[in-house]
Amino acid sequence: MTDTKMNVESFNLDHTKVQAPYVRLADIKTGEHGDTIHKYDMRICQPNQDHMEMPALHSLEHLMAELSRNHSDKVVDISPMGCQTGFYVAMINHDDYDGVLDLLEGTLRDVLEADEVPACNEMQCGWAASHSLEGAKQIAQGFLAKRDEWTRVFA
């Protein structure tokens, strides 16, 4: 590991010291007109020890992207991490950490009630064959079961 500060915030995070699951504020950007984007690291799996399988992660992405907006109009994006251990959640002009936790909890509870993956077809999705509703529900259930741990980032 290098002592040089990198441009990407998560590249400066020691992934050997975090303890998933957690939700942490990873970055804040302020626009030229004062709007703020708060980016959260929603870590579901322990880095370098576990990961989400792509069909389940893909379905969870679709579900959270669609269902989260039923809870807040401040959601900018929910994006999967390439390492398949979590998601980034970006919010505009919303700096309420506990509110974000509530949003995620409500969204994941909605996932458990879903009977289909939104936009799971070739017209609306770039890899429609790669989905698992049951896998997404399993991930959501596991993360919700550890709700009381979400605020603790380090072991």
DSSP file with accessible surface (Angstrom, degrees, kcal/mol):
  #  RESIDUE AA STRUCTURE BP1 BP2  ACC     N-H-->O    O-->H-N    N-H-->O    O-->H-N    TCO  KAPPA ALPHA  PHI   PSI    X-CA   Y-CA   Z-CA
    1    1 A M              0   0  194      0, 0.0     2,-0.2     0, 0.0     0, 0.0   0.000 360.0 360.0 360.0 147.4    0.0    0.0    0.0
    2    2 A T        -     0   0   74      2,-0.2     0, 0.0     1,-0.1     0, 0.0  -0.627 360.0-141.6-102.5 155.7    1.2    3.5   -0.8
    3    3 A D  S    S+     0   0  171     -2,-0.2     2,-0.3     2,-0.1    -1,-0.1   0.477  71.7 110.8 -89.4  -4.7    1.2    6.6    1.3
    4    4 A T  S    S-     0   0  100      1,-0.1     2,-0.3     0, 0.0    -2,-0.2  -0.564  75.3-121.4 -73.5 127.8    0.2    8.7   -1.7
    5    5 A K        -     0   0  165     -2,-0.3     2,-0.2     1,-0.0    -1,-0.1  -0.528  29.5-145.7 -70.5 131.2   -3.3   10.0   -1.5
    6    6 A M        -     0   0   85     -2,-0.3     6,-0.1     2,-0.2    -1,-0.0  -0.593  16.9-120.9 -98.1 161.1   -5.4    8.8   -4.4
    7    7 A N  S    S+     0   0  174     -2,-0.2     2,-0.6     4,-0.1    -1,-0.1   0.797  95.3  74.5 -70.2 -30.9   -8.1   10.7   -6.2
    8    8 A V  S >> S-     0   0   59      1,-0.2     3,-1.2     2,-0.0     4,-0.6  -0.779  76.4-145.0 -91.0 121.0  -10.8    8.1   -5.4
    9    9 A E  G >4 S+     0   0   50     -2,-0.6     3,-1.7     1,-0.3     4,-0.3   0.883  97.3  53.3 -53.0 -45.9  -11.9    8.2   -1.8
   10   10 A S  G >4 S+     0   0    9      1,-0.3     3,-1.0     2,-0.2    -1,-0.3   0.770  98.6  64.0 -68.4 -20.9  -12.5    4.5   -1.5
   11   11 A F  G <4 S+     0   0  124     -3,-1.2    -1,-0.3     1,-0.2    -2,-0.2   0.684 101.7  52.1 -73.0 -15.7   -8.9    3.8   -2.7
   12   12 A N  G << S+     0   0   58     -3,-1.7     2,-0.4    -4,-0.6    -1,-0.2   0.467  89.9  98.0 -94.5  -3.9   -7.7    5.6    0.4
   13   13 A L  S <  S-     0   0   19     -3,-1.0     2,-1.1    -4,-0.3     3,-0.0  -0.730  79.1-127.4 -86.9 129.4   -9.9    3.4    2.7
   14   14 A D    >>  -     0   0   45     -2,-0.4     3,-1.8     1,-0.2     4,-0.6  -0.659  21.7-166.9 -76.6 101.4   -8.0    0.5    4.3
   15   15 A H  T 34 S+     0   0   48     -2,-1.1    -1,-0.2     1,-0.3     3,-0.1   0.604  81.9  65.4 -68.8 -11.3  -10.4   -2.3    3.3
   16   16 A T  T 34 S+     0   0  110      1,-0.2    -1,-0.3     3,-0.0    -2,-0.1   0.588 101.9  49.1 -84.1  -9.5   -8.7   -4.7    5.8
   17   17 A K  T <4 S+     0   0  124     -3,-1.8   138,-1.5   137,-0.0    -2,-0.2   0.558  90.9  91.3-106.6 -10.9   -9.9   -2.5    8.8
   18   18 A V  B  <  -A  154   0A   3     -4,-0.6     2,-0.4   136,-0.2   136,-0.3  -0.460  60.2-150.3 -83.3 158.7  -13.6   -2.2    7.9
   19   19 A Q        -     0   0   74    134,-3.2    24,-0.1    -2,-0.1    27,-0.1  -0.896  29.2-114.3-133.6 102.4  -16.3   -4.6    9.1
   20   20 A A  S    S+     0   0   14     -2,-0.4    24,-0.1    27,-0.1    26,-0.1  -0.429  83.9  60.9 -72.8 151.9  -19.3   -5.1    6.9
   21   21 A P  S    S+     0   0    5      0, 0.0     2,-0.3     0, 0.0   131,-0.2   0.496  78.2 121.5 -85.8 151.5  -22.2   -4.6    6.9
   22   22 A Y  E     -B   43   0B   0     21,-1.9    21,-2.2    -2,-0.1     2,-0.4  -0.979  49.4-139.7-161.3 166.1  -22.2   -0.8    7.2
   23   23 A V  E     +B   42   0B   0    127,-3.0     2,-0.4    -2,-0.3    19,-0.2  -0.986  31.5 172.7-131.2 120.6  -23.3    2.4    5.7
   24   24 A R  E     -B   41   0B  26     17,-2.0    17,-3.1    -2,-0.4     2,-0.6  -0.967  39.8-110.3-130.7 148.3  -20.8    5.3    5.8
   25   25 A L  E     +B   40   0B  74     -2,-0.4    15,-0.3    15,-0.2     3,-0.1  -0.658  37.4 176.8 -71.8 119.3  -20.6    8.7    4.3
   26   26 A A  E     -     0   0B   8     13,-3.1     2,-0.3    -2,-0.6    14,-0.2   0.759  55.8  -8.8 -99.0 -29.6  -17.8    8.4    1.7
   27   27 A D  E     -B   39   0B  50     12,-1.6    12,-2.8     2,-0.0     2,-0.4  -0.989  46.3-150.8-166.1 154.7  -17.8   11.9    0.1
   28   28 A I  E     -B   38   0B  79     -2,-0.3     2,-0.4    10,-0.2    10,-0.2  -0.996  14.9-172.0-132.4 128.6  -19.5   15.3   -0.2
   29   29 A K  E     -B   37   0B 130      8,-2.4     8,-2.8    -2,-0.4     2,-0.5  -0.972   8.6-154.5-118.8 138.3  -19.4   17.4   -3.4
   30   30 A T  E     -B   36   0B  99     -2,-0.4     6,-0.2     6,-0.2     5,-0.1  -0.956  12.9-140.9-114.4 127.1  -20.7   20.9   -3.6
   31   31 A G    >   -     0   0   41      4,-3.5     3,-2.1    -2,-0.5     0, 0.0  -0.280  31.5 -99.4 -79.3 169.8  -21.8   22.3   -6.9
   32   32 A E  T 3  S+     0   0  178      1,-0.3    -1,-0.1     2,-0.1    -2,-0.0   0.706 124.5  49.2 -66.1 -17.6  -21.2   25.9   -8.0
   33   33 A H  T 3  S-     0   0  159      2,-0.1    -1,-0.3     0, 0.0    -2,-0.0   0.264 125.7 -97.3-104.7  10.8  -24.8   26.8   -7.1
   34   34 A G  S <  S+     0   0   45     -3,-2.1    -2,-0.1     1,-0.3     2,-0.1   0.348  75.3 142.0  95.2  -6.4  -24.6   25.3   -3.6
   35   35 A D        -     0   0   78     -5,-0.1    -4,-3.5    57,-0.0     2,-0.4  -0.427  38.1-148.5 -64.8 144.1  -26.2   21.9   -4.3
   36   36 A T  E     -B   30   0B  32     -6,-0.2    57,-3.3    -2,-0.1     2,-0.5  -0.937  10.8-157.0-119.4 141.5  -24.5   19.1   -2.4
   37   37 A I  E     -BC  29  92B  54     -8,-2.8    -8,-2.4    -2,-0.4     2,-0.6  -0.980   9.2-162.6-112.3 121.2  -24.1   15.4   -3.3
   38   38 A H  E     -BC  28  91B  12     53,-2.7    53,-2.4    -2,-0.5     2,-0.5  -0.938   6.5-159.2-103.1 122.7  -23.6   13.1   -0.4
   39   39 A K  E     -BC  27  90B  53    -12,-2.8   -13,-3.1    -2,-0.6   -12,-1.6  -0.918   6.6-162.4-107.1 125.3  -22.2    9.7   -1.5
   40   40 A Y  E     -BC  25  89B   3     49,-3.1    49,-2.3    -2,-0.5     2,-0.8  -0.852  16.5-138.3-109.4 142.5  -22.6    6.8    0.9
   41   41 A D  E     -BC  24  88B   0    -17,-3.1   -17,-2.0    -2,-0.4     2,-1.0  -0.883  17.3-168.2 -96.8 106.1  -20.8    3.5    0.9
   42   42 A M  E     -BC  23  87B   0     45,-3.0    45,-2.2    -2,-0.8     2,-0.7  -0.824  11.0-167.7 -97.5  92.2  -23.4    0.8    1.5
   43   43 A R  E     +BC  22  86B   1    -21,-2.2   -21,-1.9    -2,-1.0    43,-0.2  -0.756  19.9 165.8 -94.0 115.8  -21.1   -2.2    2.2
   44   44 A I        +     0   0   26     41,-1.9     2,-0.3    -2,-0.7    42,-0.2   0.850  62.6  42.2 -94.3 -42.8  -23.0   -5.5    2.2
   45   45 A C  S    S-     0   0   10     40,-2.6    -1,-0.1     5,-0.1     7,-0.1  -0.818  90.7-101.7-112.1 149.8  -20.1   -8.0    2.1
   46   46 A Q    >>  -     0   0   38     -2,-0.3     3,-2.0   -26,-0.1     4,-1.9  -0.521  50.3-107.3 -67.4 121.7  -16.8   -8.1    3.9
   47   47 A P  T 34 S+     0   0    7      0, 0.0    -1,-0.1     0, 0.0     4,-0.1  -0.213  97.1   3.9 -54.5 138.7  -14.1   -6.9    1.4
   48   48 A N  T 34 S+     0   0  147      2,-0.3     3,-0.1     1,-0.1    -2,-0.1   0.520 127.1  65.5  63.5  10.8  -11.8   -9.6    0.1
   49   49 A Q  T <4 S+     0   0  158     -3,-2.0     2,-0.3     1,-0.5    -1,-0.1   0.571 108.4   7.6-125.9 -27.5  -13.8  -12.3    1.9
   50   50 A D     <  -     0   0   96     -4,-1.9    -1,-0.5     2,-0.0     2,-0.3  -0.959  57.9-176.8-151.1 162.6  -17.2  -12.4    0.3
   51   51 A H        -     0   0   82     -2,-0.3     2,-0.4    -3,-0.1    34,-0.2  -0.977  31.6-101.8-157.8 162.0  -19.1  -10.9   -2.6
   52   52 A M        -     0   0    5     32,-3.2     2,-0.2    -2,-0.3    34,-0.1  -0.724  40.0-115.0 -86.5 139.6  -22.5  -10.8   -4.2
   53   53 A E     >  -     0   0  121     -2,-0.4     4,-2.7     1,-0.1     3,-0.3  -0.504  29.6-115.9 -71.6 144.4  -23.1  -13.0   -7.2
   54   54 A M  H  > S+     0   0   85      1,-0.2     4,-3.2     2,-0.2     5,-0.3   0.862 109.1  51.9 -56.6 -46.6  -23.8  -10.9  -10.3
   55   55 A P  H  > S+     0   0   49      0, 0.0     4,-2.1     0, 0.0    77,-1.3   0.935 116.0  42.3 -59.8 -39.9  -27.4  -12.0  -11.1
   56   56 A A  H  > S+     0   0    9     -3,-0.3     4,-2.7    75,-0.2    -2,-0.2   0.924 116.3  47.9 -69.5 -44.8  -28.5  -11.2   -7.5
   57   57 A L  H  X S+     0   0    3     -4,-2.7     4,-2.6     2,-0.2    -1,-0.2   0.928 111.7  51.4 -59.7 -45.0  -26.5   -7.9   -7.4
   58   58 A H  H  X S+     0   0   22     -4,-3.2     4,-2.2    -5,-0.2    -2,-0.2   0.924 112.3  45.1 -60.7 -45.8  -27.9   -6.9  -10.8
   59   59 A S  H  X S+     0   0    0     -4,-2.1     4,-2.8    -5,-0.3    -1,-0.2   0.908 111.8  52.2 -66.5 -39.8  -31.5   -7.5   -9.6
   60   60 A L  H  X S+     0   0    0     -4,-2.7     4,-3.1     1,-0.2     5,-0.3   0.903 107.9  53.0 -63.6 -38.1  -30.9   -5.8   -6.3
   61   61 A E  H  X S+     0   0   56     -4,-2.6     4,-2.7     2,-0.2     5,-0.2   0.951 111.3  45.2 -59.3 -50.5  -29.5   -2.8   -8.3
   62   62 A H  H  X S+     0   0   30     -4,-2.2     4,-2.1     2,-0.2     5,-0.3   0.934 115.7  47.2 -58.9 -47.2  -32.7   -2.6  -10.4
   63   63 A L  H  X S+     0   0    2     -4,-2.8     4,-3.1     1,-0.2     5,-0.3   0.936 115.4  43.3 -62.9 -48.5  -35.0   -3.0   -7.4
   64   64 A M  H  X S+     0   0    0     -4,-3.1     4,-2.3     1,-0.2     5,-0.3   0.906 111.8  54.5 -66.3 -39.8  -33.2   -0.4   -5.2
   65   65 A A  H  X S+     0   0   27     -4,-2.7     4,-0.5    -5,-0.3    -1,-0.2   0.929 119.1  33.7 -59.3 -44.1  -32.9    2.1   -8.1
   66   66 A E  H  < S+     0   0  111     -4,-2.1     3,-0.5    -5,-0.2     4,-0.3   0.949 122.9  42.6 -76.7 -49.4  -36.6    1.9   -8.7
   67   67 A L  H >< S+     0   0   30     -4,-3.1     3,-1.6    -5,-0.3     4,-0.4   0.811 102.9  65.0 -74.6 -30.3  -38.0    1.4   -5.2
   68   68 A S  H >X S+     0   0    0     -4,-2.3     3,-1.8    -5,-0.3     4,-1.1   0.858  94.1  62.2 -61.0 -32.8  -35.8    3.9   -3.4
   69   69 A R  T 3< S+     0   0  101     -4,-0.5    -1,-0.3    -3,-0.5    -2,-0.2   0.630  91.3  65.8 -73.1 -10.1  -37.4    6.7   -5.3
   70   70 A N  T <4 S+     0   0  115     -3,-1.6    -1,-0.3    -4,-0.3    -2,-0.2   0.656 108.4  41.4 -76.0 -17.2  -40.7    5.8   -3.7
   71   71 A H  T <4 S+     0   0   84     -3,-1.8     2,-0.3    -4,-0.4    -2,-0.2   0.649 127.3  10.1-101.9 -24.6  -39.1    6.9   -0.5
   72   72 A S    ><  -     0   0   22     -4,-1.1     3,-0.5    31,-0.1    -1,-0.3  -0.958  43.2-152.4-159.5 140.2  -37.3   10.1   -1.5
   73   73 A D  T 3  S+     0   0  138     -2,-0.3    -4,-0.1     1,-0.2    -1,-0.1   0.297  92.3  78.1 -91.3   9.3  -36.9   12.4   -4.5
   74   74 A K  T 3   +     0   0   69     17,-0.1    18,-2.6    19,-0.0     2,-0.4   0.455  62.6 113.6 -95.2  -3.4  -33.3   13.1   -3.3
   75   75 A V  E <   +D   91   0B  13     -3,-0.5    16,-0.2    16,-0.2     3,-0.1  -0.595  35.2 173.5 -72.7 122.5  -31.9    9.9   -4.7
   76   76 A V  E     -     0   0B  66     14,-3.2     2,-0.3    -2,-0.4    15,-0.2   0.838  63.3 -22.6 -90.7 -47.1  -29.4   10.7   -7.5
   77   77 A D  E     -D   90   0B  72     13,-1.4    13,-3.1     2,-0.0     2,-0.4  -0.987  39.4-153.4-163.9 149.4  -28.1    7.2   -8.1
   78   78 A I  E     +D   89   0B   1     -2,-0.3    11,-0.2    11,-0.2   -13,-0.1  -0.978  31.4 179.4-127.5 113.6  -27.6    3.7   -6.5
   79   79 A S  E     -D   88   0B  35      9,-2.7     9,-3.2    -2,-0.4     2,-0.1  -0.956  26.0-122.3-122.6 137.0  -24.6    2.0   -8.2
   80   80 A P  E     -D   87   0B  44      0, 0.0     2,-0.3     0, 0.0     7,-0.3  -0.429  29.1-117.5 -74.0 146.6  -23.0   -1.3   -7.6
   81   81 A M    >   -     0   0   10      5,-2.8     3,-2.1     1,-0.1     5,-0.2  -0.642  17.9-127.4 -79.1 141.5  -19.3   -1.5   -6.7
   82   82 A G  T 3  S+     0   0   78     -2,-0.3    -1,-0.1     1,-0.3     5,-0.0   0.793 109.6  62.2 -59.8 -27.8  -17.2   -3.3   -9.2
   83   83 A C  T 3  S-     0   0   74      1,-0.1    -1,-0.3   -32,-0.0   -35,-0.1   0.534 107.3-128.7 -77.0  -5.4  -15.8   -5.5   -6.4
   84   84 A Q  S <  S+     0   0   52     -3,-2.1   -32,-3.2     2,-0.2    -2,-0.1   0.745  78.9 111.2  65.7  28.1  -19.4   -6.8   -5.9
   85   85 A T  S    S-     0   0    4    -34,-0.2   -40,-2.6     1,-0.1   -41,-1.9   0.503  83.4 -34.1-107.8  -5.8  -19.3   -6.0   -2.1
   86   86 A G  E     -C   43   0B   0    -43,-0.2    -5,-2.8    -5,-0.2     2,-0.3  -0.962  60.5 -89.4 179.5-162.6  -21.8   -3.2   -2.0
   87   87 A F  E     -CD  42  80B   0    -45,-2.2   -45,-3.0    -2,-0.3     2,-0.5  -0.941  21.1-128.6-135.5 154.9  -23.3   -0.1   -3.6
   88   88 A Y  E     -CD  41  79B  44     -9,-3.2    -9,-2.7    -2,-0.3     2,-0.5  -0.916  21.9-160.4-101.7 135.1  -22.8    3.6   -3.7
   89   89 A V  E     -CD  40  78B   0    -49,-2.3   -49,-3.1    -2,-0.5     2,-0.5  -0.977   4.8-164.4-118.2 117.8  -25.8    5.7   -2.8
   90   90 A A  E     -CD  39  77B  17    -13,-3.1   -14,-3.2    -2,-0.5   -13,-1.4  -0.912   7.0-175.9-108.3 130.8  -25.7    9.3   -4.0
   91   91 A M  E     -CD  38  75B   1    -53,-2.4   -53,-2.7    -2,-0.5     2,-0.4  -0.958  17.0-138.6-124.3 141.9  -28.2   11.8   -2.6
   92   92 A I  E    S-C   37   0B  53    -18,-2.6   -55,-0.2    -2,-0.4     3,-0.1  -0.855  80.8 -12.3-104.4 133.3  -28.7   15.5   -3.6
   93   93 A N  S    S+     0   0   66    -57,-3.3     2,-0.3    -2,-0.4    -1,-0.2   0.855 104.4 115.7  49.8  43.6  -29.2   18.2   -0.9
   94   94 A H        +     0   0   40     -3,-0.3   -56,-0.1   -58,-0.3    -1,-0.1  -0.844  27.9 162.3-144.2 100.7  -29.8   15.5    1.7
   95   95 A D        +     0   0  126     -2,-0.3     2,-1.0    -3,-0.1    -1,-0.1   0.118  36.2 119.5-109.5  23.5  -27.3   15.4    4.6
   96   96 A D     >  -     0   0   82      1,-0.2     4,-1.9     2,-0.1     5,-0.2  -0.747  39.8-173.4 -94.7  97.1  -29.4   13.4    7.0
   97   97 A Y  H  > S+     0   0   63     -2,-1.0     4,-2.3     1,-0.2     3,-0.2   0.922  86.6  48.8 -56.1 -48.8  -27.4   10.2    7.7
   98   98 A D  H  > S+     0   0   99      1,-0.2     4,-2.4     2,-0.2    -1,-0.2   0.877 108.8  54.9 -62.5 -34.0  -30.2    8.6    9.8
   99   99 A G  H  > S+     0   0   15      2,-0.2     4,-2.4     1,-0.2    -1,-0.2   0.869 106.2  51.1 -64.5 -37.0  -32.7    9.5    7.0
  100  100 A V  H  X S+     0   0    0     -4,-1.9     4,-2.7     2,-0.2    -2,-0.2   0.916 108.7  51.2 -66.3 -41.8  -30.5    7.6    4.5
  101  101 A L  H  X S+     0   0    2     -4,-2.3     4,-2.7     1,-0.2    -2,-0.2   0.927 111.4  47.7 -60.5 -43.0  -30.5    4.6    6.8
  102  102 A D  H  X S+     0   0   93     -4,-2.4     4,-2.8     2,-0.2     5,-0.2   0.898 110.4  52.3 -63.8 -41.2  -34.3    4.7    7.0
  103  103 A L  H  X S+     0   0   11     -4,-2.4     4,-2.6     2,-0.2    -2,-0.2   0.932 111.9  45.7 -59.3 -46.5  -34.5    5.1    3.2
  104  104 A L  H  X S+     0   0    0     -4,-2.7     4,-2.8     2,-0.2     5,-0.2   0.918 112.6  50.4 -65.7 -41.7  -32.3    2.0    2.7
  105  105 A E  H  X S+     0   0   46     -4,-2.7     4,-2.3    -5,-0.2    -2,-0.2   0.947 113.4  45.2 -61.6 -47.7  -34.3    0.0    5.3
  106  106 A G  H  X S+     0   0   16     -4,-2.8     4,-2.0     1,-0.2    -2,-0.2   0.912 113.5  50.2 -62.7 -41.4  -37.6    0.9    3.7
  107  107 A T  H  X S+     0   0    0     -4,-2.6     4,-1.9    -5,-0.2    -1,-0.2   0.929 111.3  47.8 -63.0 -45.6  -36.3    0.2    0.2
  108  108 A L  H  X S+     0   0    1     -4,-2.8     4,-1.8     1,-0.2    -1,-0.2   0.860 108.7  54.1 -68.4 -31.6  -34.9   -3.2    1.2
  109  109 A R  H  X S+     0   0  119     -4,-2.3     4,-0.9    -5,-0.2    -1,-0.2   0.903 107.9  51.1 -65.9 -37.6  -38.2   -4.1    2.9
  110  110 A D  H >X S+     0   0   53     -4,-2.0     4,-0.8     1,-0.2     3,-0.6   0.879 104.6  57.6 -63.3 -38.2  -39.9   -3.2   -0.4
  111  111 A V  H >< S+     0   0    0     -4,-1.9     3,-1.1     1,-0.2    -1,-0.2   0.916 102.1  54.9 -57.5 -42.9  -37.4   -5.6   -2.1
  112  112 A L  H 3< S+     0   0   37     -4,-1.8    -1,-0.2     1,-0.3    -2,-0.2   0.775 110.4  46.3 -63.1 -25.9  -38.6   -8.4    0.1
  113  113 A E  H << S+     0   0  160     -4,-0.9    -1,-0.3    -3,-0.6    -2,-0.2   0.543  88.1 114.7 -91.2  -9.7  -42.2   -7.8   -1.1
  114  114 A A    <<  -     0   0   16     -3,-1.1     3,-0.1    -4,-0.8    23,-0.0  -0.309  45.0-169.0 -67.0 144.0  -41.3   -7.5   -4.8
  115  115 A D  S    S+     0   0  142      1,-0.2     2,-0.3    -2,-0.0    -1,-0.1   0.375  72.6  20.8-112.1   2.1  -42.7  -10.1   -7.1
  116  116 A E  S    S-     0   0  137     17,-0.1    -1,-0.2   -53,-0.0     0, 0.0  -0.980  78.9-107.5-159.0 160.8  -40.6   -9.1  -10.1
  117  117 A V    >   -     0   0   15     -2,-0.3     3,-1.0     3,-0.1   -57,-0.1  -0.822  43.7-118.9 -90.5 122.6  -37.4   -7.3  -11.0
  118  118 A P  T 3  S+     0   0   30      0, 0.0     3,-0.1     0, 0.0   -52,-0.1  -0.345  91.3   7.3 -62.1 143.8  -38.2   -3.9  -12.6
  119  119 A A  T 3  S+     0   0   32      1,-0.2     2,-1.3     6,-0.0   -57,-0.0   0.797  80.7 152.4  57.7  34.4  -37.0   -3.4  -16.2
  120  120 A C    <   +     0   0   53     -3,-1.0     2,-0.3     4,-0.0    -1,-0.2  -0.551  39.6  91.0 -95.4  67.2  -35.8   -7.0  -16.5
  121  121 A N  S  > S-     0   0   59     -2,-1.3     4,-1.6    -3,-0.1     3,-0.4  -0.966  88.0-101.9-153.8 164.7  -36.2   -7.3  -20.2
  122  122 A E  T  4 S+     0   0  177     -2,-0.3     6,-0.0     1,-0.2     7,-0.0   0.754 116.9  55.7 -67.1 -23.9  -34.1   -6.8  -23.3
  123  123 A M  T  4 S+     0   0  169      1,-0.2    -1,-0.2     5,-0.0    -3,-0.0   0.876 120.6  27.5 -75.0 -34.5  -35.6   -3.4  -24.1
  124  124 A Q  T  4 S+     0   0  118     -3,-0.4     2,-0.4     1,-0.1    -2,-0.2   0.490 118.0  55.3-107.2  -5.8  -34.9   -1.8  -20.7
  125  125 A C    ><  -     0   0   14     -4,-1.6     3,-0.6     1,-0.1    -1,-0.1  -0.990  64.1-143.1-136.7 141.1  -31.8   -3.7  -19.6
  126  126 A G  T 3  S+     0   0   84     -2,-0.4    -1,-0.1     1,-0.3    -4,-0.1   0.608 104.0  21.9 -78.3 -14.1  -28.4   -4.3  -21.1
  127  127 A W  T >  S+     0   0  171     -6,-0.1     3,-1.9     3,-0.1    -1,-0.3  -0.424  70.5 164.7-149.4  67.2  -28.1   -7.9  -19.8
  128  128 A A  T <  S+     0   0   20     -3,-0.6     3,-0.1     1,-0.3    -2,-0.1   0.712  71.2  64.7 -63.1 -21.8  -31.6   -9.0  -19.1
  129  129 A A  T 3  S+     0   0   88      1,-0.2     2,-1.0    -3,-0.1    -1,-0.3   0.658  88.1  75.6 -75.4 -13.5  -30.6  -12.7  -18.8
  130  130 A S  S <  S+     0   0   17     -3,-1.9     2,-0.3   -76,-0.0    -1,-0.2  -0.645  70.6 113.0-104.7  77.2  -28.5  -12.0  -15.7
  131  131 A H        -     0   0   33     -2,-1.0     2,-0.3   -73,-0.1   -75,-0.2  -0.989  36.5-176.3-143.1 152.0  -31.1  -11.6  -12.9
  132  132 A S     >  -     0   0   40    -77,-1.3     4,-2.3    -2,-0.3     5,-0.1  -0.777   4.4-177.4-149.7 101.1  -32.1  -13.3   -9.7
  133  133 A L  H  > S+     0   0   35     -2,-0.3     4,-2.5     2,-0.2     5,-0.2   0.925  91.6  49.8 -61.2 -45.1  -35.1  -12.0   -7.7
  134  134 A E  H  > S+     0   0  115      1,-0.2     4,-2.2     2,-0.2    -1,-0.2   0.904 110.3  50.5 -63.5 -39.7  -34.6  -14.6   -5.1
  135  135 A G  H  > S+     0   0    9      2,-0.2     4,-2.2     1,-0.2    -1,-0.2   0.915 110.0  50.3 -62.8 -42.0  -30.9  -13.8   -4.8
  136  136 A A  H  X S+     0   0    0     -4,-2.3     4,-2.6     1,-0.2    -2,-0.2   0.913 110.2  50.4 -61.7 -42.1  -31.7  -10.1   -4.5
  137  137 A K  H  X S+     0   0   41     -4,-2.5     4,-2.8     1,-0.2    -1,-0.2   0.890 108.4  52.5 -65.0 -38.1  -34.2  -10.9   -1.7
  138  138 A Q  H  X S+     0   0  143     -4,-2.2     4,-2.4     2,-0.2    -1,-0.2   0.919 110.9  46.7 -63.7 -43.2  -31.6  -13.1    0.1
  139  139 A I  H  X S+     0   0   27     -4,-2.2     4,-2.4     2,-0.2     5,-0.2   0.943 113.6  48.5 -63.5 -46.5  -29.0  -10.2    0.0
  140  140 A A  H  X S+     0   0    1     -4,-2.6     4,-2.8     1,-0.2     5,-0.2   0.924 111.7  49.4 -59.4 -45.5  -31.7   -7.7    1.2
  141  141 A Q  H  X S+     0   0   99     -4,-2.8     4,-2.2     1,-0.2    -1,-0.2   0.922 111.3  49.2 -61.7 -43.4  -32.8  -10.0    4.1
  142  142 A G  H  X S+     0   0   39     -4,-2.4     4,-0.6    -5,-0.2    -1,-0.2   0.902 113.3  45.9 -63.9 -41.3  -29.2  -10.6    5.2
  143  143 A F  H >< S+     0   0    5     -4,-2.4     3,-1.0     1,-0.2    -2,-0.2   0.922 113.3  49.5 -68.9 -42.6  -28.4   -6.9    5.2
  144  144 A L  H >< S+     0   0   10     -4,-2.8     3,-1.8     1,-0.2    -2,-0.2   0.864 101.8  63.1 -63.4 -35.3  -31.7   -6.0    7.0
  145  145 A A  H 3< S+     0   0   72     -4,-2.2    -1,-0.2     1,-0.3     3,-0.2   0.745 106.5  45.4 -62.9 -21.5  -31.0   -8.7    9.7
  146  146 A K  T X< S+     0   0  100     -3,-1.0     3,-2.5    -4,-0.6     4,-0.4  -0.024  72.6 130.5-110.9  30.3  -27.9   -6.7   10.7
  147  147 A R  G X   +     0   0   62     -3,-1.8     3,-1.3     1,-0.3     4,-0.3   0.839  67.5  60.9 -53.0 -37.0  -29.6   -3.3   10.7
  148  148 A D  G 3  S+     0   0  132      1,-0.2    -1,-0.3    -3,-0.2     3,-0.2   0.630 102.7  53.2 -70.8  -7.9  -28.2   -2.5   14.2
  149  149 A E  G X  S+     0   0   50     -3,-2.5     3,-1.7     1,-0.1    -1,-0.2   0.504  78.4  96.4-100.3  -7.3  -24.6   -2.8   12.8
  150  150 A W  T <  S+     0   0    0     -3,-1.3  -127,-3.0    -4,-0.4    -1,-0.1   0.751  81.2  52.9 -61.5 -26.4  -25.0   -0.4    9.9
  151  151 A T  T 3  S+     0   0   83     -4,-0.3     2,-0.6    -3,-0.2    -1,-0.3   0.583  91.5  84.3 -87.3  -7.6  -23.5    2.6   11.7
  152  152 A R    <   +     0   0   85     -3,-1.7  -133,-0.1  -131,-0.2     3,-0.0  -0.852  47.5 169.0 -98.8 117.5  -20.3    0.8   12.8
  153  153 A V        +     0   0   23     -2,-0.6  -134,-3.2  -131,-0.1     2,-0.3   0.853  59.3  51.2 -94.6 -41.5  -17.7    0.9   10.0
  154  154 A F  B      A   18   0A 108   -136,-0.3  -136,-0.2     1,-0.1    -1,-0.1  -0.749 360.0 360.0-107.2 147.5  -14.5   -0.4   11.7
  155  155 A A              0   0   99   -138,-1.5    -1,-0.1    -2,-0.3    -2,-0.1  -0.222 360.0 360.0 -65.0 360.0  -14.1   -3.6   13.7
